[in-house]
């Protein structure tokens, strides 16, 4: 990882986002196969993180070239875990998570997303599946710049010491070092087409 601050950090991230967005778009030709490969990791994820039927796993409704986490969420639901999706609030605030399962009513959200109906029960998930543009061996991710997931993880971790984040990516999105700032949250694992990867201690 590399730690920078201020305008230099913003510039580094902005440049890397452009490059990595192109890489993810190129990889999206194998989106369906990757979604199924990730779903096949359900038992391994449960074992690796000690998950039980008391746990809630929150995914996301994929947009653009994001990998679809819903097959994995369905596999988790089949194993008794609860599933959830986020609603995107106003900028610079944490995501709001609602319990969700396949077939539930969805509404249009911000930024071209879909999200659960506001009447769906609000919940505090302890496993978040997170989209990203880049990741490194240390478990840091490059997001889109809104900071929603970093704020959400910080808020959830204030109330629980057992909140995990798992990035969803293609192997080709890996970089040597993600530029990070003080508030960038580390991932507990990364799921790619070749399986679950857990960060190396650095």
N, CA and C atoms as a LAMMPS dump frame, in Angstrom:
ITEM: TIMESTEP
0
ITEM: NUMBER OF ATOMS
606
ITEM: BOX BOUNDS ff ff ff
-5.0000000000000000e+02 5.0000000000000000e+02
-5.0000000000000000e+02 5.0000000000000000e+02
-5.0000000000000000e+02 5.0000000000000000e+02
ITEM: ATOMS id mol type element x y z
1 1 1 N 0.842 -1.191 0
2 1 2 C 0 0 0
3 1 3 C 0.872 1.235 0
4 2 1 N 0.277 2.359 -0.359
5 2 2 C 0.991 3.627 -0.283
6 2 3 C 0.077 4.638 0.366
7 3 1 N 0.613 5.403 1.281
8 3 2 C -0.182 6.386 2
9 3 3 C 0.23 7.785 1.571
10 4 1 N -0.755 8.575 1.133
11 4 2 C -0.502 9.944 0.707
12 4 3 C -1.567 10.819 1.338
13 5 1 N -1.497 12.107 1.088
14 5 2 C -2.505 12.987 1.656
15 5 3 C -2.817 14.118 0.691
16 6 1 N -3.977 14.739 0.929
17 6 2 C -4.352 15.943 0.213
18 6 3 C -4.496 15.778 -1.284
19 7 1 N -4.071 16.798 -2.005
20 7 2 C -4.256 16.84 -3.454
21 7 3 C -3.477 15.741 -4.167
22 8 1 N -2.307 15.392 -3.66
23 8 2 C -1.531 14.324 -4.281
24 8 3 C -2.3 13.004 -4.255
25 9 1 N -2.918 12.699 -3.115
26 9 2 C -3.691 11.474 -2.981
27 9 3 C -4.889 11.484 -3.927
28 10 1 N -5.596 12.605 -3.988
29 10 2 C -6.756 12.71 -4.875
30 10 3 C -6.35 12.492 -6.332
31 11 1 N -5.215 13.073 -6.722
32 11 2 C -4.741 12.936 -8.097
33 11 3 C -4.346 11.492 -8.403
34 12 1 N -3.663 10.847 -7.461
35 12 2 C -3.274 9.452 -7.646
36 12 3 C -4.496 8.567 -7.826
37 13 1 N -5.488 8.777 -6.981
38 13 2 C -6.705 7.961 -7.054
39 13 3 C -7.473 8.219 -8.356
40 14 1 N -7.582 9.477 -8.735
41 14 2 C -8.323 9.818 -9.954
42 14 3 C -7.685 9.176 -11.183
43 15 1 N -6.368 9.218 -11.258
44 15 2 C -5.657 8.614 -12.378
45 15 3 C -5.852 7.104 -12.399
46 16 1 N -5.745 6.482 -11.23
47 16 2 C -5.887 5.033 -11.154
48 16 3 C -7.314 4.602 -11.475
49 17 1 N -8.294 5.399 -11.072
50 17 2 C -9.689 5.054 -11.38
51 17 3 C -9.914 4.949 -12.888
52 18 1 N -9.348 5.879 -13.636
53 18 2 C -9.528 5.853 -15.093
54 18 3 C -8.953 4.566 -15.682
55 19 1 N -7.756 4.226 -15.276
56 19 2 C -7.104 3.019 -15.784
57 19 3 C -7.871 1.774 -15.392
58 20 1 N -8.257 1.716 -14.128
59 20 2 C -8.898 0.507 -13.614
60 20 3 C -10.329 0.335 -14.128
61 21 1 N -11.009 1.436 -14.402
62 21 2 C -12.354 1.332 -14.972
63 21 3 C -12.296 0.675 -16.35
64 22 1 N -11.262 1.01 -17.118
65 22 2 C -11.086 0.389 -18.434
66 22 3 C -10.785 -1.102 -18.307
67 23 1 N -9.948 -1.431 -17.327
68 23 2 C -9.597 -2.84 -17.121
69 23 3 C -10.825 -3.64 -16.73
70 24 1 N -11.636 -3.102 -15.814
71 24 2 C -12.835 -3.84 -15.411
72 24 3 C -13.806 -3.994 -16.573
73 25 1 N -13.921 -2.954 -17.383
74 25 2 C -14.806 -3.036 -18.553
75 25 3 C -14.335 -4.12 -19.516
76 26 1 N -13.04 -4.229 -19.711
77 26 2 C -12.49 -5.264 -20.595
78 26 3 C -12.762 -6.659 -20.046
79 27 1 N -12.696 -6.807 -18.732
80 27 2 C -12.913 -8.098 -18.1
81 27 3 C -14.381 -8.5 -18.054
82 28 1 N -15.277 -7.554 -18.251
83 28 2 C -16.704 -7.822 -18.085
84 28 3 C -17.277 -8.78 -19.118
85 29 1 N -16.484 -9.15 -20.116
86 29 2 C -16.949 -10.175 -21.064
87 29 3 C -17.126 -11.523 -20.363
88 30 1 N -16.493 -11.701 -19.215
89 30 2 C -16.671 -12.945 -18.461
90 30 3 C -17.434 -12.71 -17.153
91 31 1 N -18.334 -11.73 -17.193
92 31 2 C -19.09 -11.355 -15.995
93 31 3 C -19.952 -12.497 -15.473
94 32 1 N -20.68 -13.176 -16.366
95 32 2 C -21.585 -14.24 -15.925
96 32 3 C -20.814 -15.396 -15.299
97 33 1 N -19.708 -15.795 -15.941
98 33 2 C -18.903 -16.901 -15.406
99 33 3 C -18.313 -16.527 -14.056
100 34 1 N -17.89 -15.263 -13.925
101 34 2 C -17.292 -14.815 -12.672
102 34 3 C -18.322 -14.793 -11.554
103 35 1 N -19.529 -14.324 -11.844
104 35 2 C -20.587 -14.308 -10.831
105 35 3 C -20.877 -15.713 -10.321
106 36 1 N -20.892 -16.685 -11.231
107 36 2 C -21.154 -18.073 -10.831
108 36 3 C -19.968 -18.653 -10.061
109 37 1 N -18.745 -18.312 -10.47
110 37 2 C -17.557 -18.798 -9.761
111 37 3 C -17.523 -18.262 -8.336
112 38 1 N -17.911 -17.007 -8.177
113 38 2 C -17.946 -16.402 -6.849
114 38 3 C -19.022 -17.06 -5.992
115 39 1 N -20.178 -17.342 -6.594
116 39 2 C -21.26 -18.004 -5.856
117 39 3 C -20.831 -19.38 -5.36
118 40 1 N -19.981 -20.04 -6.127
119 40 2 C -19.509 -21.375 -5.749
120 40 3 C -18.593 -21.347 -4.529
121 41 1 N -18.181 -20.153 -4.11
122 41 2 C -17.305 -19.999 -2.949
123 41 3 C -18.088 -19.857 -1.644
124 42 1 N -19.415 -20.004 -1.686
125 42 2 C -20.246 -19.746 -0.501
126 42 3 C -19.788 -20.542 0.717
127 43 1 N -19.59 -21.842 0.566
128 43 2 C -19.187 -22.661 1.717
129 43 3 C -17.824 -22.258 2.246
130 44 1 N -16.916 -21.927 1.342
131 44 2 C -15.578 -21.521 1.771
132 44 3 C -15.628 -20.208 2.538
133 45 1 N -16.463 -19.279 2.098
134 45 2 C -16.601 -17.996 2.79
135 45 3 C -17.171 -18.211 4.187
136 46 1 N -18.201 -19.039 4.274
137 46 2 C -18.811 -19.326 5.574
138 46 3 C -17.777 -19.91 6.53
139 47 1 N -16.97 -20.841 6.031
140 47 2 C -15.942 -21.466 6.876
141 47 3 C -14.836 -20.484 7.235
142 48 1 N -14.372 -19.701 6.256
143 48 2 C -13.245 -18.797 6.481
144 48 3 C -13.562 -17.708 7.492
145 49 1 N -14.813 -17.24 7.5
146 49 2 C -15.185 -16.137 8.374
147 49 3 C -16.077 -16.565 9.535
148 50 1 N -16.295 -17.865 9.67
149 50 2 C -17.079 -18.365 10.791
150 50 3 C -18.507 -17.866 10.803
151 51 1 N -19.149 -17.807 9.633
152 51 2 C -20.494 -17.268 9.539
153 51 3 C -21.536 -18.286 9.999
154 52 1 N -22.639 -17.772 10.538
155 52 2 C -23.749 -18.604 10.987
156 52 3 C -25.058 -18.022 10.465
157 53 1 N -26.154 -18.691 10.779
158 53 2 C -27.468 -18.216 10.324
159 53 3 C -27.898 -16.942 11.055
160 54 1 N -27.131 -16.509 12.052
161 54 2 C -27.409 -15.223 12.701
162 54 3 C -26.838 -14.046 11.917
163 55 1 N -25.997 -14.339 10.928
164 55 2 C -25.309 -13.279 10.197
165 55 3 C -26.15 -12.735 9.043
166 56 1 N -25.909 -11.478 8.732
167 56 2 C -26.576 -10.8 7.612
168 56 3 C -25.509 -10.384 6.611
169 57 1 N -25.659 -10.815 5.366
170 57 2 C -24.687 -10.475 4.325
171 57 3 C -25.334 -9.48 3.353
172 58 1 N -24.721 -8.324 3.218
173 58 2 C -25.24 -7.266 2.353
174 58 3 C -24.452 -7.219 1.054
175 59 1 N -25.163 -7.274 -0.048
176 59 2 C -24.532 -7.143 -1.349
177 59 3 C -24.823 -5.779 -1.952
178 60 1 N -24.941 -5.736 -3.255
179 60 2 C -25.27 -4.492 -3.949
180 60 3 C -25.964 -4.866 -5.247
181 61 1 N -26.758 -3.941 -5.776
182 61 2 C -27.426 -4.138 -7.065
183 61 3 C -26.448 -3.653 -8.141
184 62 1 N -25.951 -4.556 -8.984
185 62 2 C -24.863 -4.166 -9.889
186 62 3 C -25.286 -3.164 -10.957
187 63 1 N -24.394 -2.226 -11.234
188 63 2 C -24.583 -1.271 -12.322
189 63 3 C -23.323 -1.267 -13.183
190 64 1 N -23.494 -0.823 -14.397
191 64 2 C -22.385 -0.702 -15.355
192 64 3 C -21.608 -2.019 -15.442
193 65 1 N -20.313 -1.991 -15.168
194 65 2 C -19.505 -3.202 -15.344
195 65 3 C -19.226 -3.919 -14.018
196 66 1 N -19.996 -3.61 -12.984
197 66 2 C -19.805 -4.294 -11.705
198 66 3 C -20.163 -5.774 -11.818
199 67 1 N -19.426 -6.609 -11.117
200 67 2 C -19.728 -8.036 -11.054
201 67 3 C -20.983 -8.23 -10.203
202 68 1 N -21.856 -9.114 -10.642
203 68 2 C -23.133 -9.35 -9.976
204 68 3 C -22.935 -10.241 -8.737
205 69 1 N -23.207 -9.724 -7.523
206 69 2 C -23.052 -10.551 -6.32
207 69 3 C -24.309 -11.346 -5.968
208 70 1 N -25.388 -11.17 -6.746
209 70 2 C -26.656 -11.776 -6.348
210 70 3 C -26.653 -13.301 -6.382
211 71 1 N -25.949 -13.968 -7.323
212 71 2 C -25.867 -15.431 -7.215
213 71 3 C -25.221 -15.887 -5.912
214 72 1 N -24.201 -15.178 -5.446
215 72 2 C -23.586 -15.505 -4.162
216 72 3 C -24.571 -15.252 -3.028
217 73 1 N -25.284 -14.156 -3.08
218 73 2 C -26.27 -13.862 -2.043
219 73 3 C -27.343 -14.946 -1.989
220 74 1 N -27.762 -15.414 -3.175
221 74 2 C -28.762 -16.491 -3.22
222 74 3 C -28.208 -17.765 -2.59
223 75 1 N -26.932 -18.047 -2.865
224 75 2 C -26.295 -19.229 -2.28
225 75 3 C -26.215 -19.097 -0.762
226 76 1 N -25.934 -17.9 -0.276
227 76 2 C -25.891 -17.675 1.162
228 76 3 C -27.281 -17.83 1.785
229 77 1 N -28.299 -17.321 1.095
230 77 2 C -29.666 -17.454 1.598
231 77 3 C -30.079 -18.928 1.672
232 78 1 N -29.653 -19.717 0.7
233 78 2 C -29.954 -21.151 0.72
234 78 3 C -29.336 -21.841 1.933
235 79 1 N -28.265 -21.252 2.445
236 79 2 C -27.575 -21.812 3.607
237 79 3 C -28.046 -21.187 4.917
238 80 1 N -29.119 -20.406 4.833
239 80 2 C -29.756 -19.884 6.035
240 80 3 C -29.36 -18.499 6.475
241 81 1 N -28.444 -17.845 5.747
242 81 2 C -28.058 -16.488 6.124
243 81 3 C -29.089 -15.492 5.612
244 82 1 N -29.244 -14.394 6.311
245 82 2 C -30.107 -13.32 5.847
246 82 3 C -29.327 -12.467 4.847
247 83 1 N -30.04 -11.85 3.907
248 83 2 C -29.393 -11.02 2.895
249 83 3 C -30.002 -9.615 2.899
250 84 1 N -29.193 -8.659 2.461
251 84 2 C -29.609 -7.263 2.497
252 84 3 C -29.011 -6.511 1.32
253 85 1 N -29.593 -5.361 1.031
254 85 2 C -29.086 -4.448 0.012
255 85 3 C -29.073 -3.028 0.582
256 86 1 N -28.188 -2.19 0.057
257 86 2 C -28.13 -0.807 0.556
258 86 3 C -29.054 0.135 -0.197
259 87 1 N -29.445 1.177 0.514
260 87 2 C -30.065 2.342 -0.108
261 87 3 C -29.042 3.465 -0.013
262 88 1 N -28.877 4.199 -1.095
263 88 2 C -27.881 5.261 -1.131
264 88 3 C -28.495 6.566 -0.636
265 89 1 N -28.014 7.094 0.479
266 89 2 C -28.55 8.348 1.013
267 89 3 C -27.866 9.548 0.366
268 90 1 N -28.026 10.691 0.989
269 90 2 C -27.363 11.888 0.466
270 90 3 C -25.853 11.727 0.605
271 91 1 N -25.083 12.459 -0.199
272 91 2 C -23.617 12.335 -0.139
273 91 3 C -23.056 12.557 1.259
274 92 1 N -21.902 11.915 1.51
275 92 2 C -21.139 12.058 2.75
276 92 3 C -21.877 11.516 3.972
277 93 1 N -22.752 10.534 3.752
278 93 2 C -23.41 9.83 4.851
279 93 3 C -23.312 8.329 4.581
280 94 1 N -23.414 7.497 5.632
281 94 2 C -23.322 6.044 5.428
282 94 3 C -24.525 5.502 4.659
283 95 1 N -24.339 4.358 4.052
284 95 2 C -25.428 3.65 3.398
285 95 3 C -26.447 3.19 4.441
286 96 1 N -27.689 3.029 4.002
287 96 2 C -28.743 2.47 4.844
288 96 3 C -29.06 1.082 4.292
289 97 1 N -28.973 0.064 5.112
290 97 2 C -29.179 -1.304 4.652
291 97 3 C -30.562 -1.807 5.03
292 98 1 N -31.194 -2.504 4.071
293 98 2 C -32.511 -3.101 4.284
294 98 3 C -32.432 -4.602 4.004
295 99 1 N -33.145 -5.382 4.803
296 99 2 C -33.256 -6.802 4.493
297 99 3 C -33.882 -6.962 3.11
298 100 1 N -33.352 -7.901 2.345
299 100 2 C -33.809 -8.101 0.965
300 100 3 C -33.589 -9.549 0.577
301 101 1 N -34.51 -10.078 -0.219
302 101 2 C -34.311 -11.377 -0.85
303 101 3 C -34.854 -11.318 -2.265
304 102 1 N -34.414 -12.239 -3.088
305 102 2 C -34.8 -12.245 -4.492
306 102 3 C -36.312 -12.214 -4.623
307 103 1 N -36.811 -11.298 -5.457
308 103 2 C -38.245 -11.165 -5.665
309 103 3 C -38.866 -9.989 -4.938
310 104 1 N -38.135 -9.402 -3.974
311 104 2 C -38.663 -8.244 -3.257
312 104 3 C -38.764 -7.034 -4.191
313 105 1 N -39.671 -6.138 -3.857
314 105 2 C -39.879 -4.922 -4.649
315 105 3 C -38.637 -4.033 -4.582
316 106 1 N -38.251 -3.511 -5.73
317 106 2 C -37.128 -2.578 -5.806
318 106 3 C -37.618 -1.23 -6.323
319 107 1 N -36.898 -0.176 -5.936
320 107 2 C -37.194 1.156 -6.441
321 107 3 C -35.916 1.75 -7.036
322 108 1 N -36.073 2.818 -7.814
323 108 2 C -34.912 3.493 -8.377
324 108 3 C -34.173 4.263 -7.284
325 109 1 N -32.847 4.101 -7.269
326 109 2 C -32.03 4.831 -6.31
327 109 3 C -31.177 5.87 -7.013
328 110 1 N -30.3 6.484 -6.245
329 110 2 C -29.386 7.466 -6.816
330 110 3 C -28.321 6.781 -7.657
331 111 1 N -27.697 7.536 -8.541
332 111 2 C -26.549 7.08 -9.325
333 111 3 C -26.877 5.889 -10.236
334 112 1 N -28.139 5.745 -10.623
335 112 2 C -28.51 4.669 -11.53
336 112 3 C -28.679 3.318 -10.865
337 113 1 N -28.725 3.302 -9.54
338 113 2 C -28.87 2.04 -8.821
339 113 3 C -30.338 1.692 -8.615
340 114 1 N -30.567 0.461 -8.167
341 114 2 C -31.869 0.04 -7.659
342 114 3 C -31.681 -0.327 -6.198
343 115 1 N -32.706 -0.121 -5.402
344 115 2 C -32.585 -0.386 -3.973
345 115 3 C -33.908 -0.873 -3.4
346 116 1 N -33.875 -1.475 -2.201
347 116 2 C -35.115 -1.975 -1.609
348 116 3 C -36.111 -0.86 -1.336
349 117 1 N -37.374 -1.249 -1.243
350 117 2 C -38.416 -0.29 -0.89
351 117 3 C -38.13 0.247 0.512
352 118 1 N -38.386 1.538 0.75
353 118 2 C -38.113 2.118 2.073
354 118 3 C -38.815 1.404 3.222
355 119 1 N -39.918 0.697 2.935
356 119 2 C -40.636 -0.01 3.987
357 119 3 C -39.961 -1.326 4.386
358 120 1 N -38.982 -1.777 3.605
359 120 2 C -38.259 -3.005 3.96
360 120 3 C -37.508 -2.774 5.264
361 121 1 N -37.449 -3.784 6.147
362 121 2 C -36.81 -3.594 7.456
363 121 3 C -35.358 -3.137 7.337
364 122 1 N -34.998 -2.134 8.12
365 122 2 C -33.612 -1.674 8.187
366 122 3 C -32.82 -2.657 9.047
367 123 1 N -31.568 -2.905 8.664
368 123 2 C -30.754 -3.871 9.402
369 123 3 C -29.307 -3.381 9.492
370 124 1 N -28.523 -4.071 10.307
371 124 2 C -27.098 -3.782 10.45
372 124 3 C -26.329 -5.026 10.023
373 125 1 N -25.967 -5.138 8.751
374 125 2 C -25.251 -6.333 8.29
375 125 3 C -23.86 -6.42 8.912
376 126 1 N -23.37 -7.653 9.027
377 126 2 C -22.003 -7.792 9.532
378 126 3 C -21.048 -8.341 8.477
379 127 1 N -21.58 -8.588 7.269
380 127 2 C -20.726 -8.922 6.123
381 127 3 C -21.158 -8.05 4.956
382 128 1 N -20.231 -7.286 4.406
383 128 2 C -20.529 -6.442 3.251
384 128 3 C -19.762 -6.934 2.04
385 129 1 N -20.477 -7.17 0.95
386 129 2 C -19.862 -7.444 -0.348
387 129 3 C -19.71 -6.102 -1.04
388 130 1 N -18.486 -5.788 -1.459
389 130 2 C -18.168 -4.423 -1.876
390 130 3 C -17.626 -4.393 -3.301
391 131 1 N -18.222 -3.586 -4.193
392 131 2 C -17.646 -3.42 -5.531
393 131 3 C -16.387 -2.57 -5.447
394 132 1 N -15.533 -2.679 -6.451
395 132 2 C -14.287 -1.902 -6.418
396 132 3 C -13.694 -1.778 -7.815
397 133 1 N -12.727 -0.888 -7.94
398 133 2 C -11.995 -0.707 -9.186
399 133 3 C -10.605 -1.327 -9.126
400 134 1 N -10.013 -1.368 -7.935
401 134 2 C -8.68 -1.948 -7.778
402 134 3 C -8.534 -2.477 -6.364
403 135 1 N -7.645 -3.48 -6.213
404 135 2 C -7.307 -3.98 -4.885
405 135 3 C -5.838 -4.376 -4.885
406 136 1 N -5.272 -4.516 -3.674
407 136 2 C -3.887 -4.972 -3.578
408 136 3 C -3.781 -6.112 -2.567
409 137 1 N -2.585 -6.666 -2.431
410 137 2 C -2.379 -7.813 -1.551
411 137 3 C -2.65 -7.492 -0.087
412 138 1 N -2.514 -6.233 0.283
413 138 2 C -2.746 -5.848 1.677
414 138 3 C -4.229 -5.764 2.016
415 139 1 N -5.09 -5.818 0.984
416 139 2 C -6.523 -5.77 1.216
417 139 3 C -7.142 -4.399 1.087
418 140 1 N -6.402 -3.447 0.545
419 140 2 C -6.986 -2.129 0.327
420 140 3 C -7.667 -2.078 -1.044
421 141 1 N -8.723 -1.275 -1.137
422 141 2 C -9.499 -1.176 -2.369
423 141 3 C -9.548 0.267 -2.847
424 142 1 N -9.721 0.4 -4.141
425 142 2 C -10.008 1.707 -4.737
426 142 3 C -11.467 1.701 -5.139
427 143 1 N -12.249 2.599 -4.536
428 143 2 C -13.659 2.719 -4.878
429 143 3 C -13.881 3.827 -5.885
430 144 1 N -15.087 4.384 -5.848
431 144 2 C -15.464 5.384 -6.848
432 144 3 C -15.262 6.815 -6.369
433 145 1 N -14.886 6.974 -5.107
434 145 2 C -14.595 8.311 -4.611
435 145 3 C -15.673 8.922 -3.731
436 146 1 N -16.824 8.237 -3.612
437 146 2 C -17.893 8.786 -2.78
438 146 3 C -17.711 8.519 -1.299
439 147 1 N -16.922 7.514 -0.966
440 147 2 C -16.66 7.205 0.435
441 147 3 C -17.799 6.51 1.16
442 148 1 N -18.819 6.049 0.421
443 148 2 C -19.986 5.448 1.076
444 148 3 C -19.614 4.203 1.881
445 149 1 N -18.808 3.323 1.29
446 149 2 C -18.494 2.088 1.998
447 149 3 C -17.552 2.326 3.171
448 150 1 N -16.607 3.213 3.031
449 150 2 C -15.717 3.521 4.154
450 150 3 C -16.521 4.08 5.326
451 151 1 N -17.45 4.984 5.06
452 151 2 C -18.28 5.551 6.121
453 151 3 C -19.204 4.484 6.714
454 152 1 N -19.735 3.637 5.854
455 152 2 C -20.659 2.602 6.33
456 152 3 C -19.945 1.603 7.226
457 153 1 N -18.747 1.183 6.821
458 153 2 C -17.989 0.25 7.648
459 153 3 C -17.621 0.889 8.978
460 154 1 N -17.213 2.141 8.96
461 154 2 C -16.872 2.835 10.206
462 154 3 C -18.078 2.901 11.13
463 155 1 N -19.249 3.213 10.575
464 155 2 C -20.464 3.311 11.39
465 155 3 C -20.863 1.952 11.959
466 156 1 N -20.826 0.908 11.134
467 156 2 C -21.198 -0.427 11.596
468 156 3 C -20.218 -0.93 12.651
469 157 1 N -18.947 -0.625 12.47
470 157 2 C -17.929 -1.112 13.405
471 157 3 C -17.948 -0.372 14.734
472 158 1 N -18.636 0.755 14.796
473 158 2 C -18.807 1.433 16.083
474 158 3 C -19.688 0.609 17.014
475 159 1 N -20.593 -0.173 16.411
476 159 2 C -21.559 -0.941 17.2
477 159 3 C -21.23 -2.425 17.291
478 160 1 N -20.242 -2.88 16.522
479 160 2 C -19.908 -4.305 16.528
480 160 3 C -18.443 -4.487 16.173
481 161 1 N -17.806 -5.433 16.85
482 161 2 C -16.414 -5.734 16.512
483 161 3 C -16.326 -6.891 15.526
484 162 1 N -17.467 -7.252 14.94
485 162 2 C -17.493 -8.365 13.992
486 162 3 C -18.212 -7.931 12.707
487 163 1 N -17.599 -6.999 12.01
488 163 2 C -18.113 -6.515 10.729
489 163 3 C -17.02 -6.701 9.692
490 164 1 N -17.318 -7.461 8.654
491 164 2 C -16.322 -7.824 7.648
492 164 3 C -16.7 -7.276 6.278
493 165 1 N -15.695 -6.947 5.484
494 165 2 C -15.903 -6.455 4.124
495 165 3 C -15.154 -7.352 3.149
496 166 1 N -15.862 -7.786 2.116
497 166 2 C -15.284 -8.663 1.099
498 166 3 C -15.431 -7.981 -0.261
499 167 1 N -14.316 -7.695 -0.894
500 167 2 C -14.337 -7.06 -2.207
501 167 3 C -14.694 -8.053 -3.301
502 168 1 N -15.376 -7.578 -4.33
503 168 2 C -15.766 -8.397 -5.482
504 168 3 C -15.045 -7.839 -6.702
505 169 1 N -14.206 -8.66 -7.349
506 169 2 C -13.357 -8.135 -8.423
507 169 3 C -12.908 -9.235 -9.368
508 170 1 N -12.3 -8.822 -10.451
509 170 2 C -11.57 -9.731 -11.343
510 170 3 C -10.111 -9.736 -10.914
511 171 1 N -9.425 -10.841 -11.158
512 171 2 C -7.992 -10.896 -10.854
513 171 3 C -7.234 -9.742 -11.51
514 172 1 N -7.651 -9.362 -12.717
515 172 2 C -6.945 -8.32 -13.468
516 172 3 C -7.033 -6.948 -12.813
517 173 1 N -7.903 -6.793 -11.821
518 173 2 C -8.031 -5.507 -11.132
519 173 3 C -6.999 -5.327 -10.021
520 174 1 N -6.211 -6.346 -9.763
521 174 2 C -5.187 -6.246 -8.727
522 174 3 C -4.071 -5.307 -9.173
523 175 1 N -3.616 -4.474 -8.252
524 175 2 C -2.493 -3.575 -8.496
525 175 3 C -1.433 -3.811 -7.42
526 176 1 N -0.252 -3.286 -7.662
527 176 2 C 0.832 -3.467 -6.691
528 176 3 C 0.496 -2.768 -5.379
529 177 1 N -0.053 -1.567 -5.468
530 177 2 C -0.319 -0.785 -4.262
531 177 3 C -1.445 0.205 -4.511
532 178 1 N -2.472 0.149 -3.679
533 178 2 C -3.57 1.109 -3.76
534 178 3 C -3.213 2.331 -2.916
535 179 1 N -3.277 3.54 -3.481
536 179 2 C -3.014 4.74 -2.67
537 179 3 C -4.136 4.923 -1.647
538 180 1 N -3.765 5.103 -0.383
539 180 2 C -4.78 5.173 0.665
540 180 3 C -4.6 6.403 1.526
541 181 1 N -5.713 6.802 2.133
542 181 2 C -5.719 7.881 3.104
543 181 3 C -6.126 7.354 4.464
544 182 1 N -6.291 8.256 5.399
545 182 2 C -6.544 7.87 6.789
546 182 3 C -7.874 7.147 6.979
547 183 1 N -8.849 7.382 6.095
548 183 2 C -10.178 6.83 6.31
549 183 3 C -10.502 5.659 5.384
550 184 1 N -9.533 5.187 4.631
551 184 2 C -9.772 4.071 3.714
552 184 3 C -9.795 2.763 4.499
553 185 1 N -10.93 2.064 4.449
554 185 2 C -11.106 0.826 5.211
555 185 3 C -10.488 -0.358 4.472
556 186 1 N -9.886 -1.231 5.234
557 186 2 C -9.248 -2.418 4.674
558 186 3 C -10.272 -3.537 4.504
559 187 1 N -10.131 -4.314 3.444
560 187 2 C -10.983 -5.473 3.201
561 187 3 C -10.496 -6.66 4.019
562 188 1 N -11.44 -7.546 4.36
563 188 2 C -11.102 -8.797 5.033
564 188 3 C -10.9 -9.938 4.046
565 189 1 N -11.303 -9.723 2.812
566 189 2 C -11.121 -10.727 1.771
567 189 3 C -11.475 -10.143 0.421
568 190 1 N -11.037 -10.807 -0.629
569 190 2 C -11.38 -10.418 -2.003
570 190 3 C -11.818 -11.674 -2.727
571 191 1 N -12.952 -11.589 -3.414
572 191 2 C -13.457 -12.687 -4.216
573 191 3 C -13.259 -12.369 -5.687
574 192 1 N -12.574 -13.268 -6.402
575 192 2 C -12.378 -13.11 -7.842
576 192 3 C -12.782 -14.406 -8.538
577 193 1 N -12.596 -14.443 -9.84
578 193 2 C -12.943 -15.635 -10.602
579 193 3 C -12.136 -16.856 -10.201
580 194 1 N -11.018 -16.643 -9.496
581 194 2 C -10.189 -17.78 -9.074
582 194 3 C -10.338 -18.071 -7.585
583 195 1 N -11.308 -17.473 -6.936
584 195 2 C -11.595 -17.841 -5.571
585 195 3 C -11.397 -16.74 -4.549
586 196 1 N -11.446 -17.142 -3.258
587 196 2 C -11.315 -16.221 -2.136
588 196 3 C -9.851 -15.977 -1.817
589 197 1 N -9.504 -14.704 -1.707
590 197 2 C -8.165 -14.306 -1.315
591 197 3 C -8.254 -13.505 -0.026
592 198 1 N -7.414 -13.826 0.936
593 198 2 C -7.389 -13.072 2.163
594 198 3 C -6.115 -12.235 2.226
595 199 1 N -6.222 -10.998 2.709
596 199 2 C -5.083 -10.068 2.671
597 199 3 C -3.863 -10.621 3.398
598 200 1 N -2.718 -10.228 2.884
599 200 2 C -1.464 -10.579 3.536
600 200 3 C -1.144 -9.551 4.616
601 201 1 N -0.53 -10.02 5.684
602 201 2 C -0.113 -9.098 6.744
603 201 3 C 1.049 -8.242 6.232
604 202 1 N 0.937 -6.945 6.388
605 202 2 C 2.012 -6.037 5.968
606 202 3 C 2.33 -5.053 7.084
